[in-house]
C-alpha cells in the first residue's frame, strides 16, 4: 500500500513549487550539503563516526537533543494532534520537556563518565558493562534495531511530504530525494553531520515557531477571541483533557515522560559532550528551547481550529495537513518556506541520529552479543547506514500501515526495554543481571503483543490506557520483581568502577 500524498495547497492560493519556496529549499539543501562535507573531512575513525570524538559543546548538544526529540513532529504531527484533540495533546508535549531535563540528573553525567572509563560507544554497550551480560546487550540491540527501522520509515515518509511541498516533484520522487540527501551526509559525516544539522535545524525551529505563532494569533484574532469561538463550537476542546480520556492523557504523560529516558537517539548524545561540568546548565537551556519550539505546535493548532470553526478554512481530511495548509494560506511565502526547510532539516537530522544508533547496534552490539570480534567499524558502519536507509525508505513508500505500526511500536519498545535497564539500572545498585534480561525480554514481547492487538483493533485496553503505557509499567514491575528475587547476585555484576560512577 503506498502512502497518499497530502493536500498542501493553501487557502490563499500559494502552492508547492512556488519559486520562493523552491529557492529557500535549495538554499537549505546547499547548507546541509556543506555541513555533510565539513563533517566528512573530520570523520576518520569509528569514534568520530559514532561519537563525534566526544567534542560537542553544550549549546550544540542542547539544540541537538531538542531537535532529535521533536523532529518533524513539532512542525507537522504536533499541530495536527492539537487541532484534533485539543489541550490533551499537551500531556505529550509538556512531559517531553520535563523528561529531557530529567535526563541531566538521571543519566547524562553517568553516561558521559562511563565513556571515560570504559570503551562504550552505544546504549547497549552501557547495558552490557553495567550487568556484565552479552545477552542483555544483544537484547537491547535488537530492540533498538526494530524501533529504529520504524522511526526512520515514519520520518522518511514525512520527509517525502515536506520535500514535495517544497518542490512539487510528487511524493515518490520527493521521498527518494530526501532519503538520498540523508544517505549522502550520514554515510560520509556520521553523527557529527547529524549534530550540526540538528543545530542548524534547532535554530530554524525556534525562530520559525515564534514568527508562525505571532501570525497565528493575528489571523485568529488573538488568543482570547480564538478561545471564545472554539469553546462555543466545541466546549471540550480547551478542557484540561481535551478530547482525550483522562487515562489516555496520563498514559501520554507516563510514556513520553519516563519513556524519553529510554530514547536512544537522544540519550546517545550525552556520550558526545566535551565538558560534563557544564551539564548543570542543560535543564535551563533545553526548557527554553522546548518552549520556543512548542509555540508553533500551540499557535497553528489553535488557529486552524478557530479558522475551521468560523468557516474561513475548510475542514481537514488529514490532521497532519494543518501546518502546510495554514502556512501556504495565511503566512508570507518566505516564512512558509522557512518552516518547510526547518521541517525538512528536523526530519533529516533525526533520521541521521536514528540510523547512526541503528548502525552501531548492527556492527558493534550484535557481534559482541554473539562473541564475535568487532572489526572495521567505520567501514561497516557506513555500509549499515546505507542498508538501513534504503530499507526504511522502501517500507515508507510501499507499506503505509506498517510504518504507522512500527512507529508506535518503536516508541513503546524503547521505553519498555531501556528505561528499566538503563535509567533505573544506572541509579540503583540493587539491579541484577536476571532482572535486566527479564525486563528486556518482557519489553520486547509485551510491547509487540499489545501494540499489534491495539493497532489491528483486536482488543482495546480498558479506560483509555495506551498499549505503550501498559508495556512500560509491566516491564518496570518485572524488572523490580526479578531484581528483588535475585538480590543476592546484585553485587557480583557491579564492577567497582561502575559503582563509583553511580555514587557520584
C-alpha positions as CSV (number, residue, x, y, z in Angstrom):
1,X,0.0,0.0,0.0
2,X,1.6,3.3,-1.0
3,X,1.2,6.4,1.2
4,X,-1.1,9.0,-0.1
5,X,0.2,12.5,-0.8
6,X,-1.5,15.1,1.4
7,X,-3.2,18.2,0.2
8,X,-0.8,21.1,0.8
9,X,-2.3,23.9,-1.3
10,X,-3.2,26.8,0.9
11,X,-6.4,28.8,1.2
12,X,-4.6,31.9,-0.2
13,X,-3.5,30.4,-3.5
14,X,0.1,29.6,-2.7
15,X,1.2,26.2,-4.0
16,X,4.0,23.8,-3.6
17,X,6.7,24.5,-6.1
18,X,6.4,28.3,-5.8
19,X,9.8,30.0,-6.7
20,X,10.2,31.5,-3.3
21,X,9.7,28.1,-1.5
22,X,11.9,26.3,-4.0
23,X,14.7,29.0,-3.6
24,X,14.7,28.6,0.2
25,X,14.5,24.8,-0.1
26,X,17.5,24.8,-2.5
27,X,19.5,27.1,-0.1
28,X,18.7,24.6,2.7
29,X,20.0,21.6,0.7
30,X,23.2,23.5,0.0
31,X,23.7,24.3,3.7
32,X,23.1,20.6,4.6
33,X,25.5,19.5,1.9
34,X,28.1,21.9,3.2
35,X,27.6,20.6,6.8
36,X,28.0,17.0,5.5
37,X,31.1,17.8,3.5
38,X,32.7,19.6,6.6
39,X,31.8,16.6,8.8
40,X,33.1,14.1,6.3
41,X,36.5,15.7,6.4
42,X,36.6,15.3,10.1
43,X,35.3,11.7,10.3
44,X,38.2,9.2,10.0
45,X,37.6,6.8,12.9
46,X,34.7,4.8,14.4
47,X,34.7,7.1,17.4
48,X,34.3,10.2,15.2
49,X,31.6,8.4,13.2
50,X,29.5,7.3,16.2
51,X,30.5,9.8,18.9
52,X,31.8,13.0,17.1
53,X,35.1,12.5,19.0
54,X,33.3,13.4,22.3
55,X,33.9,17.1,21.4
56,X,30.4,18.6,21.2
57,X,29.7,21.8,23.1
58,X,26.8,22.3,25.5
59,X,24.7,24.6,23.3
60,X,25.1,22.3,20.3
61,X,24.2,19.3,22.3
62,X,21.1,21.1,23.7
63,X,19.8,22.0,20.3
64,X,20.6,18.5,19.0
65,X,18.7,16.9,21.9
66,X,15.7,19.2,21.4
67,X,15.7,18.6,17.6
68,X,16.0,14.9,18.0
69,X,13.2,14.8,20.5
70,X,10.7,16.9,18.5
71,X,11.9,16.2,14.9
72,X,9.3,16.9,12.3
73,X,6.5,16.1,14.8
74,X,6.7,19.6,16.2
75,X,6.0,21.0,12.7
76,X,3.6,18.5,11.3
77,X,2.2,16.0,13.8
78,X,2.0,18.2,16.9
79,X,-0.3,21.0,15.4
80,X,-2.4,18.3,13.7
81,X,-2.8,16.4,17.0
82,X,-3.6,19.6,18.9
83,X,-6.4,20.7,16.5
84,X,-7.8,17.2,16.6
85,X,-7.8,16.5,20.4
86,X,-7.2,20.0,21.9
87,X,-5.3,20.7,25.1
88,X,-5.0,16.9,25.8
89,X,-2.1,16.9,23.4
90,X,-0.1,18.9,25.8
91,X,0.3,16.0,28.1
92,X,2.7,14.7,25.4
93,X,4.5,18.0,24.9
94,X,4.9,19.0,28.5
95,X,6.0,15.6,29.6
96,X,8.7,15.6,26.9
97,X,10.0,18.9,28.1
98,X,10.2,17.7,31.7
99,X,11.7,14.3,30.8
100,X,14.5,15.7,28.6
101,X,15.6,17.9,31.5
102,X,15.3,15.0,34.0
103,X,18.0,13.1,32.0
104,X,20.5,15.6,33.3
105,X,20.2,14.1,36.8
106,X,19.3,10.6,35.9
107,X,21.6,9.7,33.0
108,X,23.7,12.4,31.5
109,X,26.5,12.6,33.9
110,X,26.8,8.9,34.5
111,X,26.8,8.1,30.8
112,X,29.4,10.7,30.0
113,X,31.7,9.5,32.8
114,X,31.1,5.9,31.7
115,X,32.6,6.8,28.3
116,X,35.7,8.0,30.1
117,X,36.4,4.7,32.0
118,X,35.1,2.1,29.5
119,X,35.2,1.8,25.7
120,X,31.5,2.3,25.4
121,X,30.1,3.7,22.1
122,X,26.4,2.7,22.2
123,X,23.5,2.4,24.6
124,X,23.7,-1.5,24.5
125,X,27.4,-1.1,25.4
126,X,26.4,0.7,28.6
127,X,23.9,-2.1,29.4
128,X,26.4,-4.7,28.7
129,X,29.1,-3.3,31.0
130,X,26.5,-2.4,33.8
131,X,25.3,-6.0,34.0
132,X,28.3,-7.9,32.6
133,X,26.0,-9.6,30.2
134,X,26.3,-10.1,26.4
135,X,22.7,-11.4,26.3
136,X,21.4,-8.1,27.8
137,X,23.5,-6.2,25.4
138,X,22.2,-8.2,22.5
139,X,18.5,-7.9,23.5
140,X,18.9,-4.1,23.8
141,X,20.5,-4.0,20.4
142,X,17.6,-6.0,18.9
143,X,15.0,-3.7,20.5
144,X,16.9,-0.6,19.2
145,X,17.1,-2.0,15.6
146,X,13.4,-2.8,15.4
147,X,12.4,0.6,16.8
148,X,14.9,2.5,14.7
149,X,13.6,0.9,11.5
150,X,10.0,2.1,12.3
151,X,11.0,5.6,13.3
152,X,13.2,6.0,10.3
153,X,10.4,4.9,8.0
154,X,8.0,7.3,9.6
155,X,10.4,10.2,9.3
156,X,11.3,9.4,5.7
157,X,7.6,9.3,4.9
158,X,7.1,12.7,6.5
159,X,10.2,13.9,4.6
160,X,8.7,12.9,1.3
161,X,5.6,15.0,2.2
162,X,7.7,18.1,3.1
163,X,10.1,17.9,0.1
164,X,7.1,17.5,-2.2
165,X,5.5,20.6,-0.5
166,X,8.7,22.5,-1.4
167,X,9.5,21.3,-4.9
168,X,6.3,19.7,-6.1
169,X,8.1,16.7,-7.6
170,X,5.4,14.2,-6.5
171,X,5.6,12.1,-3.3
172,X,7.6,9.2,-4.6
173,X,10.4,11.2,-6.2
174,X,10.4,13.6,-3.2
175,X,10.8,10.7,-0.7
176,X,13.9,9.3,-2.5
177,X,15.4,12.8,-3.0
178,X,15.2,13.4,0.7
179,X,16.4,9.9,1.6
180,X,19.3,10.3,-0.8
181,X,20.4,13.6,0.8
182,X,20.3,11.9,4.3
183,X,22.2,9.0,3.0
184,X,25.0,11.2,1.5
185,X,25.8,13.2,4.6
186,X,25.0,10.4,7.1
187,X,27.3,7.9,5.4
188,X,30.1,10.4,4.9
189,X,29.9,12.5,8.1
190,X,28.3,10.2,10.6
191,X,26.9,11.6,13.8
192,X,29.0,14.8,13.5
193,X,27.0,15.8,10.4
194,X,23.8,14.9,12.3
195,X,24.7,17.0,15.3
196,X,25.4,20.2,13.4
197,X,22.4,19.7,11.1
198,X,20.5,19.4,14.4
199,X,22.0,22.8,15.5
200,X,21.0,24.4,12.2
201,X,17.5,22.9,12.3
202,X,17.1,23.8,16.0
203,X,17.8,27.5,15.3
204,X,15.4,27.5,12.4
205,X,12.7,25.7,14.5
206,X,12.8,28.3,17.3
207,X,12.8,31.4,15.0
208,X,10.1,30.0,12.7
209,X,8.0,28.9,15.7
210,X,8.0,32.3,17.2
211,X,7.1,34.0,13.9
212,X,4.4,31.5,13.0
213,X,2.9,31.8,16.5
214,X,2.6,35.6,16.0
215,X,0.9,35.1,12.6
216,X,-1.4,32.5,14.1
217,X,-2.5,35.0,16.8
218,X,-3.0,37.7,14.2
219,X,-5.1,35.6,11.8
220,X,-7.1,34.1,14.7
221,X,-8.0,37.5,16.1
222,X,-5.9,37.0,19.3
223,X,-5.9,34.2,21.8
224,X,-9.0,35.3,23.7
225,X,-11.0,35.7,20.5
226,X,-9.9,32.3,19.2
227,X,-10.7,30.6,22.6
228,X,-14.2,32.1,22.7
229,X,-15.1,30.9,19.2
230,X,-13.7,27.4,19.8
231,X,-15.4,26.9,23.1
232,X,-18.8,27.9,21.6
233,X,-18.5,25.3,18.9
234,X,-16.5,22.6,20.8
235,X,-16.7,23.1,24.6
236,X,-14.4,20.1,25.3
237,X,-11.6,21.2,23.1
238,X,-10.0,23.6,25.7
239,X,-10.8,21.5,28.8
240,X,-7.8,20.0,30.7
241,X,-8.1,16.7,28.9
242,X,-9.3,18.0,25.6
243,X,-11.0,15.1,23.7
244,X,-8.8,12.5,25.4
245,X,-10.0,10.3,28.3
246,X,-8.0,11.2,31.4
247,X,-6.4,7.7,31.5
248,X,-5.1,8.3,27.9
249,X,-3.7,11.7,28.8
250,X,-2.0,10.2,31.8
251,X,-0.6,7.4,29.6
252,X,0.8,10.0,27.3
253,X,2.5,11.7,30.2
254,X,3.9,8.5,31.5
255,X,5.2,7.2,28.2
256,X,6.6,10.5,26.9
257,X,7.8,11.5,30.3
258,X,9.5,8.4,31.6
259,X,9.8,7.0,28.1
260,X,12.1,9.7,26.8
261,X,14.7,8.4,29.4
262,X,15.0,5.4,27.1
263,X,15.1,7.1,23.6
264,X,18.5,6.0,22.3
265,X,18.8,8.7,19.6
266,X,18.6,11.4,22.4
267,X,20.5,9.9,25.3
268,X,23.3,8.7,23.0
269,X,24.2,12.3,22.6
270,X,25.4,12.6,26.2
271,X,28.4,10.5,25.2
272,X,29.5,13.3,22.9
273,X,29.6,16.2,25.4
274,X,33.1,17.8,25.6
275,X,32.8,19.1,29.1
276,X,30.5,17.3,31.5
277,X,30.8,20.0,34.1
278,X,28.6,22.2,32.0
279,X,25.7,19.8,32.3
280,X,24.2,21.9,35.2
281,X,23.1,24.5,32.6
282,X,21.4,21.9,30.4
283,X,17.9,21.9,32.0
284,X,17.5,25.6,31.7
285,X,18.7,25.7,28.1
286,X,16.7,22.7,26.9
287,X,13.5,24.0,28.6
288,X,13.8,27.4,26.8
289,X,14.4,25.6,23.5
290,X,11.3,23.4,24.1
291,X,9.2,26.4,24.9
292,X,10.1,28.3,21.8
293,X,9.7,25.2,19.6
294,X,6.3,24.5,21.1
295,X,4.9,27.9,20.1
296,X,4.2,26.6,16.6
297,X,2.5,23.5,17.9
298,X,0.1,25.5,20.0
299,X,-0.3,28.5,17.7
300,X,-1.1,26.6,14.5
301,X,-3.3,24.1,16.3
302,X,-5.4,26.9,17.8
303,X,-5.5,29.0,14.7
304,X,-6.6,26.1,12.4
305,X,-9.3,25.0,14.8
306,X,-10.6,28.6,15.0
307,X,-10.5,29.1,11.2
308,X,-12.3,25.8,10.6
309,X,-14.9,26.7,13.2
310,X,-15.8,30.0,11.6
311,X,-15.7,28.6,8.0
312,X,-12.6,30.5,6.9
313,X,-10.8,27.2,6.3
314,X,-12.3,24.0,5.0
315,X,-12.2,21.0,7.4
316,X,-9.1,19.0,7.0
317,X,-9.3,15.4,5.8
318,X,-6.0,14.7,7.4
319,X,-5.0,16.4,10.7
320,X,-1.3,16.4,9.6
321,X,-2.2,18.9,6.8
322,X,-2.8,21.6,9.5
323,X,0.6,23.2,9.3
324,X,1.1,23.1,5.4
325,X,-2.5,24.5,4.9
326,X,-2.0,27.3,7.4
327,X,1.4,28.3,6.1
328,X,0.5,28.3,2.4
329,X,-2.8,30.1,3.0
330,X,-2.1,32.6,5.8
331,X,1.6,33.5,6.1
332,X,4.1,35.2,3.8
333,X,5.8,32.8,1.4
334,X,9.3,33.4,2.8
335,X,8.1,32.3,6.3
336,X,6.3,29.3,4.9
337,X,9.4,28.4,3.0
338,X,11.5,28.8,6.2
339,X,9.2,26.4,8.1
340,X,9.2,23.8,5.3
341,X,13.0,24.0,5.3
342,X,13.0,23.7,9.1
343,X,10.7,20.7,8.9
344,X,13.0,19.0,6.3
345,X,16.0,19.8,8.5
346,X,14.3,18.4,11.6
347,X,13.4,15.1,9.9
348,X,16.8,14.7,8.2
349,X,18.7,15.3,11.4
350,X,16.5,12.9,13.4
351,X,16.8,10.2,10.7
352,X,20.6,10.7,10.9
353,X,20.6,10.2,14.7
354,X,18.4,7.0,14.4
355,X,20.5,5.5,11.6
356,X,23.7,6.2,13.4
357,X,22.4,4.4,16.5
358,X,21.0,1.6,14.5
359,X,24.2,1.1,12.5
360,X,26.2,0.9,15.8
361,X,23.8,-1.7,17.1
362,X,24.2,-3.7,13.9
363,X,28.0,-3.6,13.5
364,X,29.1,-3.5,17.2
365,X,26.5,-4.7,19.7
366,X,25.1,-7.8,17.9
367,X,28.5,-9.2,17.1
368,X,29.6,-8.7,20.7
369,X,26.5,-10.4,21.9
370,X,27.4,-13.5,19.9
371,X,31.1,-13.3,21.0
372,X,32.3,-12.3,17.6
373,X,35.2,-9.8,17.1
374,X,34.3,-6.2,16.2
375,X,36.4,-5.1,13.2
376,X,36.5,-2.3,10.7
377,X,33.7,-0.5,12.5
378,X,33.9,2.7,10.4
379,X,33.6,0.8,7.1
380,X,30.9,-1.5,8.3
381,X,29.1,1.4,10.0
382,X,28.8,3.2,6.6
383,X,27.6,0.0,4.9
384,X,25.0,-0.5,7.6
385,X,23.9,3.2,7.3
386,X,23.2,2.6,3.6
387,X,21.3,-0.6,4.2
388,X,19.1,0.8,7.0
389,X,18.3,4.0,5.0
390,X,17.2,2.0,1.9
391,X,15.2,-0.5,3.9
392,X,13.4,2.3,5.8
393,X,12.7,4.2,2.5
394,X,11.2,1.1,0.9
395,X,8.9,0.5,3.9
396,X,7.9,4.1,3.9
397,X,6.9,4.1,0.2
398,X,5.1,0.8,0.0
399,X,3.8,-0.1,3.4
400,X,1.9,2.9,4.9
401,X,0.1,0.9,7.5
402,X,3.3,-0.9,8.6
403,X,5.0,2.4,9.0
404,X,2.4,3.6,11.4
405,X,2.5,0.4,13.4
406,X,6.4,0.3,13.5
407,X,6.5,4.0,14.7
408,X,4.1,3.3,17.6
409,X,5.8,0.0,18.4
410,X,9.2,1.7,18.3
411,X,8.3,4.4,20.9
412,X,6.8,1.8,23.3
413,X,9.7,-0.6,22.8
414,X,12.4,1.9,23.5
415,X,10.6,2.9,26.7
416,X,9.8,-0.6,28.0
417,X,13.3,-2.0,27.4
418,X,15.7,0.8,28.1
419,X,14.0,2.8,30.9
420,X,14.2,0.0,33.5
421,X,17.6,-1.4,32.5
422,X,19.4,1.9,31.8
423,X,17.6,4.8,33.5
424,X,16.9,2.7,36.7
425,X,19.9,0.4,36.4
426,X,22.5,3.2,36.4
427,X,20.9,4.7,39.5
428,X,20.2,1.5,41.6
429,X,23.0,-0.8,42.9
430,X,20.4,-3.5,43.5
431,X,19.7,-4.1,39.8
432,X,20.7,-7.6,38.7
433,X,21.6,-9.3,35.5
434,X,18.5,-11.6,35.7
435,X,16.3,-8.5,36.2
436,X,17.7,-6.8,33.2
437,X,17.3,-9.8,30.9
438,X,13.8,-10.5,32.2
439,X,12.8,-6.8,31.7
440,X,14.3,-6.6,28.2
441,X,12.5,-9.8,27.1
442,X,9.3,-8.7,28.7
443,X,9.5,-5.3,27.0
444,X,10.0,-6.9,23.6
445,X,7.2,-9.5,23.9
446,X,4.6,-7.3,25.7
447,X,5.1,-4.3,23.5
448,X,4.9,-6.2,20.3
449,X,1.8,-8.1,21.5
450,X,-0.1,-5.1,23.0
451,X,0.7,-2.7,20.1
452,X,-0.2,-5.3,17.5
453,X,-3.5,-6.1,19.3
454,X,-4.3,-2.3,19.6
455,X,-3.3,-1.4,16.1
456,X,-5.3,-4.1,14.4
457,X,-8.2,-3.3,16.8
458,X,-8.4,-6.9,18.1
459,X,-8.8,-5.6,21.7
460,X,-8.9,-2.2,23.4
461,X,-7.3,-1.8,26.8
462,X,-9.9,-0.6,29.4
463,X,-10.2,3.0,30.5
464,X,-8.3,4.5,27.5
465,X,-4.9,3.2,28.7
466,X,-2.4,3.0,25.9
467,X,-0.5,-0.1,24.9
468,X,2.9,1.6,25.3
469,X,2.0,2.8,28.8
470,X,0.9,-0.7,29.9
471,X,4.0,-2.2,28.4
472,X,6.3,0.2,30.2
473,X,4.6,-0.4,33.6
474,X,4.7,-4.2,33.1
475,X,8.4,-4.1,32.2
476,X,9.2,-2.0,35.2
477,X,7.3,-4.3,37.5
478,X,9.1,-7.4,36.1
479,X,12.5,-5.6,36.4
480,X,11.9,-4.7,40.1
481,X,10.3,-8.0,40.9
482,X,13.1,-10.2,39.4
483,X,15.8,-7.9,40.9
484,X,14.2,-8.4,44.3
485,X,14.1,-12.2,43.9
486,X,17.8,-12.3,42.7
487,X,19.1,-9.5,45.0
488,X,21.9,-11.7,46.3
489,X,23.5,-11.6,42.9
490,X,23.4,-7.7,42.6
491,X,26.9,-7.1,43.9
492,X,28.6,-9.7,41.7
493,X,27.5,-8.0,38.4
494,X,28.5,-4.5,39.5
495,X,32.2,-3.7,38.9
496,X,33.9,-1.2,41.3
497,X,34.4,1.5,38.7
498,X,30.8,1.4,37.6
499,X,29.7,1.5,41.3
500,X,31.9,4.6,41.7
501,X,30.2,6.4,38.9
502,X,26.7,5.6,40.2
503,X,27.6,7.1,43.6
504,X,28.9,10.4,42.2
